[in-house]
Amino acid sequence: MPEVDKALAQQFSSNFQILSQQKESRLESTVTVKSGIVGVSHRVDSVGKNEAEDVIVRGTPLGSKELPHQGRYIDLTDSEWWAHVYQHDAQKMLADPKSAYLMAGVASQNRKKDARIIAALGGSARQVKSDGTSENIALPAGQKIAAGATGLTRTKIVSALEILGLADAIEDDDLSNLITLVVTQRQISDILNDDKMTSADYNAVRLLMDAKIDVFMGCKWKKTNLLSKVGTTRYCYMYVKDGVHLGIGQEIKSTITERSDLHGQPWQPYNWMSTGAVRNEEAKVVEIACIE
């Protein structure tokens, strides 16, 4: 039976609803966003550090001293979504489905943004070498917390915070650069079932699960089902906002056209966008493996 048959007037009300799915980008606000990119890629340049030195002898020449530079590439990828609404089917519905279709398409592209961010968190980052060529930089083992046959635990969260803290990945008073922890509902359940939690901790996580608070243990928690899972291991991430960059060449652009070249002359809701993401600094991202 065609999918559209399910929405004929004798079966549905006059209002369309979008079925359960993630509709908004949940991670875009947690990373650094660069809009208006022209071309197929965008270079993100960063500088490292060197240390001040005590003055020993005045008037002597200053030796050569350079500040480390790093360039990472955001490579853009186009994505598109479309569907067909056949006019002879639309006439049998009590509601015009085109706007609901467009909403579903926009939701799909927002999930694509999150998928690109997640891929950048745990994947390889394209970096410029001194000779002008590029190389792929993987997230090092020191930025990964092993599953250890357990789900998400307080110990793993504390260990991830320690990794970020020892690298000076965030300043204590920098409220614009908050730490984000991306998990699924399963990891929140792990914390709720932790017998080491105090009653205050338990109440805080319950509020987190009910979306009444979004900060716990110093992290802004974000739930998504897009995190990769290999076998029984789910890969979650703790990161700092400027540790990952999302590039946008074209924000979501939607159209509706009548396809007179197809039988039934269907309406075609369509949208596309051009986005990419890159991890800008390994020290600001920690991967937390969790058994499910």
C-alpha positions in Angstrom: 0.0 0.0 0.0 1.5 3.4 -0.9 2.5 5.6 2.1 0.1 8.4 1.1 -2.9 6.0 1.3 -2.4 6.1 5.1 -3.4 9.7 5.1 -6.7 9.5 3.1 -9.6 11.4 4.6 -11.5 8.4 5.9 -8.5 7.4 8.1 -7.0 10.6 9.4 -8.2 13.9 10.9 -7.8 17.3 9.2 -4.5 18.0 10.8 -1.2 16.4 10.0 1.3 15.6 12.8 5.0 14.9 12.4 5.7 11.5 13.9 8.4 10.9 16.5 11.7 12.1 15.3 14.4 14.6 16.2 13.2 17.9 14.5 15.8 20.5 15.6 19.6 20.4 15.5 20.5 19.7 19.1 24.3 20.2 18.7 24.6 23.2 16.4 24.5 25.6 19.4 27.2 23.6 21.2 29.9 24.2 18.6 31.5 27.2 16.9 29.5 28.0 13.7 30.9 29.7 10.6 28.2 30.7 8.1 28.4 32.1 4.6 31.3 29.9 3.4 32.1 30.3 -0.3 33.8 27.4 -2.0 34.2 23.7 -1.2 36.1 24.1 2.1 37.0 26.6 4.7 40.3 26.8 6.6 40.2 27.3 10.4 43.5 28.8 11.7 44.6 28.6 15.3 47.7 29.6 17.2 49.3 27.7 20.0 51.4 28.8 22.9 54.9 29.6 24.0 56.1 30.8 27.4 57.4 34.2 28.6 61.0 34.2 29.7 62.7 36.1 32.5 65.0 38.9 31.6 68.6 37.8 32.4 70.8 40.4 30.6 69.5 43.6 29.3 70.3 44.9 25.8 71.1 41.5 24.3 69.6 40.5 20.9 66.3 38.6 21.0 66.7 35.1 19.6 64.3 33.6 17.1 61.0 32.5 18.6 57.9 31.4 16.8 54.3 30.8 17.9 52.9 27.5 16.6 50.2 27.8 14.0 47.6 25.2 12.9 45.2 25.1 10.1 42.2 22.7 9.8 39.8 22.3 6.9 36.0 22.3 7.0 35.1 20.3 3.9 31.5 21.0 2.8 29.1 18.3 1.6 25.8 19.0 -0.1 22.7 17.1 1.2 19.2 17.1 -0.3 15.8 15.8 0.7 12.6 15.4 -1.4 9.2 13.7 -1.5 6.2 13.5 -3.9 2.7 14.5 -3.1 0.4 13.2 -5.9 -2.4 15.6 -6.7 -5.0 12.9 -7.0 -4.1 11.7 -3.5 -4.1 15.2 -2.1 -7.6 15.8 -3.2 -8.8 12.9 -1.0 -7.2 14.4 2.1 -8.8 16.8 4.5 -5.6 18.7 5.0 -2.9 19.9 2.6 0.1 17.8 3.4 2.8 19.9 1.6 3.7 22.0 4.7 4.0 18.9 6.9 6.2 17.3 4.3 8.5 20.4 4.2 8.7 20.3 8.0 9.8 16.6 7.9 12.4 17.6 5.3 13.8 20.4 7.4 14.0 18.0 10.4 16.0 15.6 8.3 18.5 18.2 7.4 18.8 19.3 11.0 19.7 15.8 12.0 22.3 15.8 9.2 24.0 18.8 10.9 24.2 16.8 14.1 25.5 13.8 12.3 28.3 15.9 10.7 29.3 17.3 14.2 29.3 13.8 15.7 31.5 12.5 12.8 33.9 15.4 13.4 34.1 14.7 17.1 35.4 11.2 16.7 36.7 11.1 13.2 39.8 12.4 11.5 40.5 16.1 11.0 42.1 17.4 7.9 45.1 19.6 8.8 47.5 21.7 6.8 51.1 20.6 6.8 54.1 22.9 6.6 54.7 22.0 2.9 51.1 23.0 2.0 49.7 19.5 1.8 47.2 18.1 4.2 47.1 15.2 6.6 44.4 13.5 8.6 44.7 13.8 12.4 42.9 11.1 14.5 41.6 11.6 18.0 44.5 10.2 20.1 44.2 7.4 22.6 44.8 9.8 25.5 41.5 11.5 24.6 39.5 8.3 24.8 38.0 6.5 27.8 37.5 2.8 27.3 34.2 1.1 27.8 35.5 -1.2 30.6 32.4 -3.4 30.4 30.3 -0.6 31.9 27.8 2.0 30.8 28.2 5.7 31.6 29.5 6.2 35.2 30.4 9.1 37.4 34.0 7.8 37.3 34.0 8.2 33.5 32.5 11.7 33.6 35.1 12.7 36.2 37.9 11.2 34.2 36.7 13.1 31.0 36.5 16.4 33.0 40.0 15.7 34.3 41.4 15.2 30.8 39.9 18.6 29.7 41.1 20.3 32.9 44.7 19.1 32.7 44.9 20.4 29.1 43.6 23.8 30.2 40.8 23.2 27.6 38.5 25.7 29.3 38.8 28.7 31.5 36.8 28.5 34.7 35.1 31.9 34.1 34.5 31.5 30.3 30.8 31.0 30.3 30.6 31.2 26.5 32.7 28.1 26.1 30.7 25.6 28.2 31.4 21.9 28.3 28.9 19.7 26.4 28.3 16.0 27.1 26.4 14.2 24.3 24.6 11.0 25.3 21.6 8.8 24.5 18.7 8.2 26.9 20.5 4.9 27.8 23.4 6.8 29.4 21.1 9.0 31.5 19.5 5.7 32.7 23.0 4.5 33.6 23.5 7.5 35.9 20.1 7.1 37.5 20.9 3.5 38.3 24.3 4.3 39.8 24.1 3.3 43.5 26.8 5.9 44.4 24.5 8.8 43.6 23.2 10.9 46.4 19.5 11.9 46.6 20.4 15.3 45.3 22.3 13.8 42.4 19.3 11.5 41.6 16.8 14.4 41.7 19.1 16.5 39.4 19.3 13.7 36.8 15.6 13.1 37.0 15.1 16.7 36.1 17.6 16.3 33.3 15.6 13.4 31.9 12.4 15.4 32.1 14.2 18.3 30.2 13.7 20.6 33.2 17.4 21.2 33.6 20.2 20.7 31.2 23.4 21.0 33.3 24.8 18.3 35.6 28.3 17.8 36.9 29.5 20.9 35.2 28.4 19.8 31.7 25.5 20.8 29.4 23.9 17.4 28.6 22.5 16.8 25.1 20.5 13.7 24.1 20.6 12.3 20.6 20.2 8.9 19.1 22.6 9.7 16.3 25.7 8.7 18.3 27.5 5.8 16.6 27.3 2.3 18.1 29.5 -0.6 17.3 28.3 -3.9 18.7 27.3 -3.2 22.3 29.5 -0.1 22.6 28.1 3.4 22.2 30.5 6.3 21.7 29.6 9.5 23.6 31.5 12.7 23.7 32.5 15.5 26.1 33.8 18.6 24.4 34.3 22.4 24.5 32.5 24.7 22.1 35.5 26.0 20.3 36.9 22.5 19.9 34.6 21.7 17.0 33.6 24.0 14.1 30.5 23.6 12.0 30.7 25.3 8.5 27.6 26.3 6.5 27.9 27.1 2.9 24.2 27.1 2.3 21.6 27.0 5.1 18.6 24.8 4.6 16.8 26.1 1.5 13.3 24.7 0.7 11.1 24.8 -2.4 7.8 23.3 -3.6 7.4 22.7 -7.3 4.8 20.9 -9.5 6.4 18.1 -11.4 4.5 18.1 -14.7 7.2 15.8 -16.2 5.9 12.9 -14.0 2.7 11.0 -14.2 0.2 12.3 -11.7 1.9 15.7 -11.7 3.0 15.5 -8.1 4.0 18.4 -5.9 7.6 18.0 -4.9 8.7 19.5 -1.6 12.5 19.7 -1.8 15.3 21.2 0.3 19.1 21.2 0.3 22.0 22.5 2.3 25.8 22.5 2.3 27.6 21.9 5.6 30.7 20.4 7.1 32.4 20.1 10.4 35.9 19.6 11.8 37.5 19.0 15.2 39.7 22.0 15.7 41.7 20.7 18.7 42.1 17.2 20.1 42.7 18.5 23.6 39.1 19.8 23.7 37.3 16.6 22.8 37.0 13.4 24.9 35.4 10.2 23.6 33.6 8.1 26.3 32.8 4.5 25.3 29.8 3.0 27.0 28.4 -0.5 27.0 24.7 -0.8 26.3 
